Amino acid sequence: MGIRIEKITAENLGPLQRFNCEMKNVNLIYGKNEDGKSFLTEFIIRSLFSGTRQWGELREAGNGRIIVSGFNGQEKTFSPRTKKNEKLDVLFSDENGLSPALAKLLIVKSGEINIAENNLNGIDLNTLKELLSSQKTLNTLAAKISPTIKNSKIDGNLITINRQGEGKIYYDELSNLNKIRHFIELVSSQSETGKIQELKEEFRLLKKKNEKLLLARRYKAWQYATEIENVHHQLENISESELSELETKIKNCRELQSQKNQLSIEIKTLEERTKDFDETKNNFDRQIAAKQYAAYALNKNISELEKQLGTVEEDEISELEKNLKLLHLYQSEKSEKEHKVEQLKRETEHFDWLEKVRTAYQQLQFSSSEKDTLNKILMVLSVVFAAGGLVTLLALKNILFGAILFAGSFIALSFYVFRLQKTFKNKLRNSEWNQIKQEFQEKFHQELNQVNLETLFEALNKKKLELDFMLKEFQNTEQNILKLTATVKEELRNIFGEEIEMSEIYERLSSLKKQRNALNHHKEQLKQELMMLQVDVSDYSPNDPGVAYSKNLLDSLSKKMNEFNIWREQKEEKETRLRQLSELTTTLKNEILESFRSIFGTEISENKWEQNITELRQFQTQLKEKLSGLTGELKGLGVSPQDYVQENQEIEFSVEELNKVQTEMEILKDKISELENGIDKLKSEICTWLNLDFTTGWNEVVENLYEREKEILSNLKKNEAYIVAGNVLYKTIEQLQQQEGEELAAGINSGIFTNLLYRLTGKYNKLEIVDNEIIISSENNSWLLKELSTGTKEQVMLALRVTLAQRALNETAFLMLDDAFQHSDYERRPKIIDQLFELSTAGWQIIYLTMDEHIRHLFNQTAQHKQFLENYQEICLS
């Protein structure tokens, strides 16, 4: 057994007042929420590890100690007060150079399965390199090299570096060296005759060389342009649309083949399901025949009952009952109408007298209302007119006016006499009117007046009309009774075949109805049975199939037949679909083969389709990269297409050589200019540059010049050596890092990791690193680690923890898991728990904290099943 926790003693851990337990190989610490699991976990982390930042803020609660074994056969005690340089992670870091990530490998807190901090994938490439390689050392070395040196270029003796930092120092030294050598050459040239002419000749040769280099650059530009054109032509020959279409067709073809394989499996399954179809069909047909025969027998019995009932139609009985009810109704109606007629006769006995009174009422009333007032007025007028006429004739002597007044008096007198006669007649009528009013009072007990008279007359007139109507209705009812009685007697003879006394009708009719109801009830029962059979009349069969009809058996067979029919239809549909897919696949394969012939000029076998597409894609990518490089090089030359030269040149173009020649030409020009400006100017410049007094002698100036050259040359060599060494070291580090990235996956995929991963997940067995992405693979598929479900990621992280920790420590250790598998589904949990016990057998100590009842049950069940009880314990916190 490697590093393991032997005993934990703690107190005052929040709700957990005391914890004292010796640890076994497998330890389940169970506690409900708020029982102190998190406090215990944080106590263990603070006791064992110096770096706790990756777990976030930890509560400074509780005290105690933890005894850990595995230190060369010795035990060590840790507590929150243990010095940081004596913590577990520091001890192993000193001994093995381990990464701080080791702590995250050994402990999972609060279900946080990630090994790398702030990474949703759980782990990243840098963490893997940190744990499995010398990445940290390489990064430390690379960090000490400045970016300027990293980006420098070494080509033979030529150093190309940015003019900053070490590059600026290098170019300053180089410039100083060139400057001082220039001074030396100028000084030397002063002692030789014709030095200026020699410099001019040298400048002419350099200029000629410069012209050749410029021609060589134009030729080089033409070469690049030609090569770019060739690459463009090659890329144009690879049609992106055709290639994409071909890739799509291959993908579709593979999908169609997969669908065909799946359909073939499904068709075989359906064939197996329908193998008993013929036998079931035969039994089903016999039951259908038995059902049709049963329907035929029931229908025959119903027909016989209907024949018995048909001797007397139901309509005849209904009609007789209807007429009897109607006869009874007429008789009741006759009695009511007879009573009503008598009542109306009594109420309208004075109607004729009232009608006569109403006719004479207006005349008698008007005569009685006339007064003597008008007669008196007429008398007065006659006297007045007569007196006025007399006065007019006698006093006024006006004959005309007097005559008019006498005439008026005569008219008034005549009318008075007429009225007097009429008044005498009215007195006779008043006597008759008083007699009528007295009779009216006696007959109707009301005073005679216009309102009462009209009201009574209107009421009696309505009743008179009603009486006339009722008399007619009474006569009609009597006639209806006579007719209906004859009809009923005729119907009775038709039904019973004899004369029936009216007193016996209802008894005989009730007996007949009971008899018919019994027959109808029996018939309805048979009809109900027939209806429940649900057999069409056209399907009735008089042939007895020799088996009894059973509804349950038929339903069972019908259900099976429905299933068989569904399966047969599904089978036919799938066979049709399979034929369609085969045709589509054949067509698609022919199109793919034709596309390959079009692109590659030859036929490609089906098993090499994807390989050839991949190779072509790689070739296309290489061409694009080459095109990009050539375009950059051509652009860097700065030559216009109209200046290209196609003829091969004497010398090969070199940017460095051109820069060098042009630099030398500039230097020569400067030298010549300086020489021509005179020795005094040269000396003045040299003295100024060397910080010498102008009066210093030439010999001393020259000596200082050579001394300074040696000093600059020495510094320049040191700078060159420093830049070259840094550049070579950085390139070497890059190569080592690239090789480590390629070998990292192979280092992880040990037998421990692949076997454990497969046992945990049931299908994944490999880890790969592609384009800095971590990929988990099975035999058939691959998935990015970040795309896995939380539950599956928990299992992958467990396998990585065990593998990385064992590789880092070179031995087994303890694993403390706080609800590490809470996201795993219930079907996978038993397998995970089983593997934890297997890890324990392999030397790992398991400490699992949980509040999940299901996980608790699985641990106890697995311990019993594996007979692991001696090395297993459950610790309950409450």
MIGULUM-359619 format. One line per 3 residues: number of its first residue (from 0); their letters; for each residue x, y, z of C-alpha. Coordinates in steps of 0.5 Angstrom, whole numbers, plus 500, padded with zeros to 3 digits. Last residue first. Layout:
# MIGULUM-359619
NUM> a> X/Y/Z; ...
This chain:
# MIGULUM-359619
877> slc> 449/524/525; 456/523/522; 455/516/520
874> ieq> 462/512/518; 461/506/514; 467/501/514
871> yne> 471/496/509; 477/492/509; 474/487/514
868> lfq> 467/487/510; 470/486/503; 466/479/502
865> khq> 465/482/494; 458/482/495; 458/485/502
862> atq> 462/491/500; 458/492/494; 452/492/498
859> nfl> 454/497/503; 457/501/497; 451/501/493
856> hri> 446/503/499; 451/509/501; 450/511/493
853> hed> 443/511/493; 442/514/500; 446/520/497
850> mtl> 449/524/503; 456/523/501; 463/522/503
847> yii> 468/517/500; 475/515/502; 478/510/498
844> qwg> 485/507/499; 489/505/493; 493/498/493
841> ats> 490/495/487; 485/491/491; 482/499/493
838> lef> 482/500/486; 477/494/485; 473/497/490
835> lqd> 473/503/487; 471/500/480; 465/496/484
832> iik> 463/503/486; 463/506/479; 459/500/476
829> prr> 454/500/481; 453/508/479; 452/507/472
826> eyd> 445/505/472; 443/510/477; 446/516/472
823> shq> 452/520/474; 451/527/477; 453/525/484
820> fad> 459/522/482; 464/526/486; 460/526/492
817> dlm> 466/528/496; 472/523/494; 478/523/498
814> lfa> 483/518/494; 489/515/498; 495/513/495
811> ten> 498/508/490; 506/509/487; 510/512/482
808> lar> 508/519/485; 506/522/478; 505/516/474
805> qal> 500/514/480; 497/520/481; 496/521/473
802> tvr> 493/514/472; 488/515/478; 486/522/477
799> lal> 485/520/470; 480/514/471; 476/519/476
796> mvq> 476/524/471; 473/520/465; 468/517/470
793> ekt> 466/524/472; 466/526/465; 461/521/464
790> gts> 456/524/469; 457/531/467; 455/529/459
787> lek> 461/529/454; 462/535/450; 468/538/453
784> llw> 472/532/453; 471/532/445; 468/525/443
781> snn> 470/520/438; 467/514/435; 467/506/434
778> ess> 472/503/438; 471/508/443; 475/515/444
775> iii> 476/521/449; 479/527/445; 483/533/449
772> end> 484/539/444; 490/542/443; 489/540/435
769> vie> 488/533/437; 490/530/443; 488/523/444
766> lkn> 485/519/450; 483/511/449; 478/506/452
763> ykg> 471/509/452; 465/504/452; 463/501/459
760> tlr> 464/508/462; 468/505/468; 471/499/466
757> yll> 473/502/459; 476/508/463; 480/503/468
754> ntf> 483/499/462; 485/505/458; 488/508/464
751> igs> 492/503/468; 494/500/461; 497/506/459
748> nig> 494/511/455; 497/517/458; 504/517/456
745> aal> 501/515/449; 497/522/449; 503/526/451
742> eeg> 508/523/446; 506/528/440; 505/534/445
739> eqq> 512/532/448; 515/532/441; 512/539/440
736> qlq> 515/542/446; 522/539/445; 522/542/438
733> eit> 520/549/441; 525/548/446; 531/547/441
730> kyl> 529/553/437; 529/557/444; 536/554/445
727> vng> 538/556/438; 536/563/439; 539/564/446
724> avi> 546/562/443; 546/566/437; 544/572/441
721> yae> 549/571/446; 554/569/441; 553/575/437
718> nkk> 553/580/443; 560/577/446; 563/578/438
715> lns> 560/585/438; 563/587/445; 570/584/443
712> lie> 570/588/436; 568/594/439; 574/594/444
709> ker> 579/592/438; 576/598/434; 577/603/440
706> eyl> 584/601/440; 585/601/433; 582/609/433
703> nev> 586/611/439; 593/609/436; 591/612/429
700> ven> 589/619/434; 596/618/437; 599/618/431
697> wgt> 595/623/428; 597/628/433; 592/631/438
694> tfd> 590/638/436; 583/636/435; 582/634/442
691> lnl> 580/627/443; 572/625/444; 573/619/439
688> wtc> 568/621/435; 570/628/435; 577/626/434
685> ies> 575/622/428; 571/628/425; 576/633/426
682> klk> 581/628/423; 577/627/417; 575/634/416
679> dig> 582/636/416; 584/630/412; 580/633/406
676> nel> 573/633/404; 575/629/398; 577/624/403
673> esi> 570/624/406; 566/624/400; 570/618/398
670> kdk> 569/615/404; 562/616/404; 561/614/397
667> lie> 564/608/399; 560/607/405; 554/608/401
664> met> 556/603/396; 558/598/402; 551/598/404
661> qvk> 548/597/397; 553/591/397; 551/589/404
658> nle> 543/590/402; 544/586/396; 548/580/399
655> evs> 542/580/404; 537/580/400; 540/575/395
652> fei> 539/574/388; 543/568/385; 549/571/380
649> eqn> 550/570/372; 542/571/371; 537/567/367
646> eqv> 533/571/362; 525/572/364; 526/579/367
643> ydq> 520/582/371; 519/589/370; 512/589/368
640> psv> 510/585/373; 512/590/379; 518/588/383
637> glg> 518/589/391; 521/583/393; 517/582/399
634> kle> 511/582/395; 514/576/391; 516/572/398
631> gtl> 509/573/401; 506/571/395; 511/565/395
628> gsl> 509/563/402; 501/564/401; 502/560/395
625> kek> 506/554/398; 501/554/404; 495/554/399
622> lqt> 499/548/395; 500/545/402; 492/545/404
619> qfq> 490/542/397; 495/537/398; 492/535/405
616> rle> 485/536/402; 487/531/396; 490/526/402
613> tin> 484/526/406; 479/525/400; 484/519/398
610> qew> 483/516/405; 476/517/405; 475/513/398
607> kne> 480/508/400; 475/502/402; 471/504/396
604> sie> 476/503/391; 478/509/387; 478/509/379
601> tgf> 483/513/375; 483/520/373; 484/523/380
598> isr> 478/528/379; 474/526/374; 475/518/375
595> fse> 473/520/383; 467/524/381; 465/518/376
592> lie> 466/513/382; 462/517/387; 456/518/382
589> nkl> 456/510/381; 456/509/389; 450/514/389
586> ttt> 446/510/384; 448/504/387; 446/507/394
583> les> 440/510/392; 438/503/389; 440/499/395
580> lqr> 436/505/399; 430/504/395; 430/496/396
577> lrt> 431/497/403; 425/502/403; 421/497/400
574> eke> 424/491/405; 422/496/410; 415/497/408
571> ekq> 414/490/407; 417/488/414; 413/494/417
568> erw> 406/491/414; 408/484/416; 409/487/423
565> inf> 403/491/423; 399/485/420; 402/480/425
562> enm> 400/485/431; 393/485/428; 393/478/427
559> kks> 395/477/435; 390/482/437; 385/478/433
556> lsd> 387/471/436; 386/474/443; 380/477/441
553> lln> 377/471/438; 379/467/444; 376/471/449
550> ksy> 370/471/444; 369/464/444; 365/461/438
547> avg> 365/453/439; 369/449/433; 366/444/428
544> pdn> 366/449/423; 358/449/422; 356/452/416
541> psy> 349/456/416; 354/462/415; 352/469/416
538> dsv> 357/474/412; 352/478/408; 348/480/415
535> dvq> 354/483/418; 357/480/424; 358/484/430
532> lmm> 357/479/435; 355/483/440; 349/485/435
529> leq> 347/478/435; 347/477/443; 343/484/443
526> klq> 338/481/438; 337/475/442; 336/479/448
523> ekh> 331/483/444; 327/477/441; 326/474/448
520> hnl> 324/481/450; 319/482/444; 316/475/446
517> anr> 315/477/453; 312/483/451; 307/480/446
514> qkk> 304/476/451; 304/482/456; 301/486/451
511> lss> 295/481/449; 293/480/457; 293/488/457
508> lre> 288/488/451; 284/483/454; 283/486/460
505> yie> 282/493/457; 277/491/452; 273/487/457
502> sme> 268/493/459; 267/495/451; 265/488/450
499> iee> 269/484/445; 266/482/438; 271/476/435
496> gfi> 277/475/431; 281/478/437; 285/483/433
493> nrl> 281/485/427; 274/484/431; 278/489/436
490> eek> 279/494/430; 272/494/428; 269/495/435
487> vta> 274/501/435; 272/504/429; 265/504/430
484> tlk> 266/508/437; 271/513/433; 265/515/429
481> lin> 260/515/434; 265/519/439; 267/524/433
478> qet> 259/525/432; 258/527/439; 264/532/439
475> nqf> 262/535/433; 255/537/436; 259/540/442
472> ekl> 263/544/438; 257/547/434; 254/549/441
469> mfd> 261/551/444; 261/556/438; 254/559/439
466> lel> 255/559/446; 262/563/445; 259/568/441
463> kkk> 253/569/446; 259/570/451; 262/575/447
460> nla> 256/579/447; 255/578/454; 261/582/456
457> efl> 260/587/450; 253/589/452; 255/589/460
454> tel> 261/594/458; 257/598/454; 251/599/459
451> nvq> 255/600/464; 259/606/461; 253/609/458
448> nle> 249/609/464; 244/604/468; 245/603/475
445> qhf> 248/596/477; 244/590/480; 244/587/473
442> keq> 237/584/472; 234/589/478; 237/595/476
439> feq> 236/594/469; 229/593/470; 229/600/474
436> kiq> 232/604/469; 227/601/463; 221/604/468
433> nwe> 225/610/468; 226/611/461; 218/609/459
430> snr> 216/615/464; 221/620/461; 218/618/454
427> lkn> 211/621/456; 215/627/458; 218/628/452
424> kft> 212/628/448; 210/634/452; 216/638/451
421> kql> 216/637/443; 209/641/443; 212/647/447
418> rfv> 218/647/442; 214/648/436; 210/654/440
415> yfs> 216/657/442; 219/657/435; 213/661/432
412> lai> 214/666/438; 221/667/436; 219/668/429
409> fsg> 214/673/430; 218/677/435; 223/677/429
406> afl> 218/679/424; 216/685/429; 223/687/430
403> iag> 224/687/422; 218/691/421; 220/696/427
400> fli> 226/697/423; 223/699/417; 217/703/420
397> nkl> 222/708/423; 217/713/427; 222/713/432
394> all> 217/714/438; 211/710/435; 214/705/430
391> tvl> 220/704/434; 217/703/441; 212/698/438
388> gga> 218/694/434; 222/694/441; 216/691/445
385> afv> 215/686/440; 222/684/439; 222/684/447
382> vsl> 216/680/448; 218/674/443; 225/674/446
379> vml> 222/673/453; 218/667/450; 224/664/446
376> ikn> 228/664/452; 223/661/456; 222/655/451
373> ltd> 230/654/451; 230/653/459; 225/648/459
370> kes> 230/643/459; 232/637/454; 235/631/458
367> ssf> 230/626/458; 229/626/450; 237/625/449
364> qlq> 237/619/454; 231/616/451; 234/616/444
361> qya> 241/614/446; 238/608/450; 233/605/445
358> trv> 238/600/441; 242/599/448; 235/597/451
355> kel> 234/592/445; 241/589/446; 240/588/453
352> wdf> 233/585/452; 236/580/447; 242/578/452
349> het> 238/577/458; 239/569/458; 246/570/457
346> erk> 249/567/463; 245/562/464; 246/559/457
343> lqe> 253/560/458; 253/555/464; 249/550/460
340> vkh> 254/550/454; 260/549/459; 257/543/462
337> eke> 256/540/456; 263/542/453; 266/538/459
334> ske> 262/532/458; 263/532/451; 271/533/452
331> sqy> 271/527/457; 267/523/452; 272/525/447
328> lhl> 278/524/451; 276/517/452; 275/516/445
325> lkl> 282/519/444; 285/514/449; 281/508/446
322> nke> 283/510/439; 291/511/441; 290/504/444
319> les> 287/501/438; 293/504/433; 298/502/438
316> ied> 295/495/437; 295/495/430; 302/498/429
313> eev> 304/492/433; 302/488/428; 298/482/430
310> tgl> 300/475/427; 307/478/426; 309/477/433
307> qke> 310/469/432; 314/471/425; 318/475/429
304> les> 320/470/434; 321/465/428; 326/471/425
301> ink> 330/472/432; 331/464/432; 334/464/425
298> nla> 338/471/427; 341/467/433; 343/461/429
295> yaa> 346/465/423; 350/469/428; 353/463/431
292> yqk> 355/461/424; 358/467/423; 362/467/430
289> aai> 364/460/428; 367/462/421; 371/468/425
286> qrd> 373/463/430; 376/458/424; 379/464/420
283> fnn> 383/466/427; 385/459/428; 388/458/421
280> kte> 391/465/421; 395/463/428; 398/457/424
277> dfd> 400/461/418; 403/467/422; 407/463/427
274> ktr> 414/466/423; 411/473/424; 416/475/430
271> eel> 422/472/427; 421/475/420; 420/482/424
268> tki> 427/481/427; 430/479/420; 427/485/417
265> eis> 430/490/423; 437/487/422; 436/488/414
262> lqn> 434/495/416; 440/497/420; 445/495/415
259> kqs> 441/499/410; 441/505/414; 448/504/415
256> qle> 449/503/408; 445/510/407; 449/513/412
253> rcn> 456/511/408; 453/513/402; 451/520/405
250> kik> 458/521/407; 461/519/401; 456/524/397
247> tel> 458/530/402; 465/529/401; 464/529/393
244> esl> 460/535/393; 465/538/397; 471/536/392
241> ese> 466/538/386; 465/545/390; 472/546/391
238> sin> 475/544/384; 482/541/385; 484/543/378
235> elq> 484/551/380; 489/549/385; 494/546/380
232> hhv> 493/552/376; 494/557/382; 500/553/384
229> nei> 503/554/377; 501/561/377; 505/562/383
226> eta> 511/558/380; 511/563/374; 510/569/379
223> yqw> 516/567/384; 521/565/378; 519/572/375
220> aky> 521/575/382; 527/572/382; 529/574/375
217> rra> 527/581/377; 532/580/383; 537/577/379
214> lll> 537/584/375; 537/588/381; 543/583/383
211> ken> 547/585/377; 546/592/378; 549/592/385
208> kkk> 555/588/382; 556/593/377; 555/598/383
205> llr> 560/595/387; 565/595/381; 564/602/380
202> fee> 565/603/388; 571/599/388; 574/604/382
199> kle> 572/610/386; 575/607/392; 582/606/388
196> qik> 581/613/385; 580/616/392; 587/612/394
193> gte> 591/615/388; 597/615/393; 597/611/399
190> sqs> 598/614/406; 591/618/406; 588/611/404
187> svl> 590/608/411; 586/614/415; 580/613/411
184> eif> 581/605/412; 581/606/419; 575/611/419
181> hri> 571/606/416; 573/601/420; 571/605/426
178> knl> 564/606/423; 563/599/421; 565/597/428
175> nsl> 560/603/431; 555/600/427; 556/593/429
172> edy> 556/595/436; 549/599/435; 546/594/431
169> yik> 548/589/437; 545/594/442; 539/595/438
166> geg> 538/587/437; 539/586/445; 533/591/447
163> qrn> 530/593/440; 532/594/433; 529/587/431
160> iti> 534/582/429; 537/579/423; 544/575/424
157> lng> 548/573/418; 554/569/419; 550/563/417
154> dik> 543/565/417; 541/566/424; 534/569/425
151> snk> 531/573/431; 524/572/433; 526/569/440
148> itp> 532/574/441; 527/580/441; 522/576/445
145> sik> 527/575/451; 530/569/453; 529/567/460
142> aal> 521/565/459; 524/560/455; 528/557/460
139> tnl> 522/557/465; 517/554/460; 522/548/459
136> tkq> 522/547/466; 515/547/467; 514/543/461
133> ssl> 518/537/463; 513/532/462; 507/528/465
130> lek> 504/533/471; 505/539/468; 504/537/461
127> ltn> 497/534/463; 495/541/466; 497/545/460
124> ldi> 493/540/456; 487/542/460; 483/538/465
121> gnl> 475/538/468; 473/541/461; 469/547/464
118> nne> 476/549/466; 477/555/472; 482/550/475
115> ain> 485/544/472; 483/537/476; 475/538/475
112> ieg> 471/534/479; 468/539/484; 463/534/487
109> skv> 463/538/494; 471/537/494; 475/532/490
106> ill> 481/530/493; 487/526/490; 488/529/483
103> kal> 487/536/486; 493/536/491; 497/533/485
100> aps> 496/540/481; 501/543/485; 506/539/480
97> lgn> 511/534/483; 519/535/483; 519/528/486
94> eds> 522/529/493; 521/537/494; 514/537/491
91> flv> 513/531/495; 514/534/501; 511/540/499
88> dlk> 504/537/497; 504/533/504; 505/540/508
85> enk> 512/541/512; 514/547/508; 507/550/510
82> ktr> 508/549/517; 503/544/521; 498/548/524
79> psf> 492/546/520; 494/539/522; 499/533/519
76> tke> 502/527/523; 507/523/519; 508/515/519
73> qgn> 514/512/517; 516/506/512; 519/510/507
70> fgs> 514/515/508; 508/511/506; 503/513/512
67> vii> 499/519/514; 496/521/521; 491/527/521
64> rgn> 491/532/527; 486/536/530; 483/543/530
61> gae> 476/546/528; 474/551/523; 478/556/519
58> rle> 473/555/513; 476/554/506; 475/560/501
55> gwq> 477/557/494; 479/550/492; 484/552/488
52> rtg> 487/556/493; 489/551/498; 496/551/497
49> sfl> 500/548/503; 496/541/503; 495/536/508
46> sri> 492/540/514; 488/545/510; 485/539/505
43> ife> 483/535/511; 479/540/515; 476/542/508
40> tlf> 473/535/507; 471/535/515; 467/542/514
37> skg> 464/540/508; 461/533/511; 459/537/517
34> den> 452/534/518; 449/540/514; 446/536/509
31> kgy> 446/528/511; 452/524/513; 455/518/510
28> iln> 463/517/510; 464/511/506; 471/508/507
25> vnk> 475/503/503; 482/501/505; 481/502/512
22> mec> 481/509/516; 482/510/524; 476/514/526
19> nfr> 476/520/531; 471/526/529; 468/530/534
16> qlp> 463/536/534; 461/536/527; 456/541/526
13> gln> 461/546/525; 468/542/525; 469/543/533
10> eat> 473/537/533; 478/532/529; 482/526/529
7> ike> 483/522/523; 487/516/522; 491/512/517
4> iri> 491/516/511; 495/513/506; 501/514/501
1> gm> 503/507/498; 500/500/500
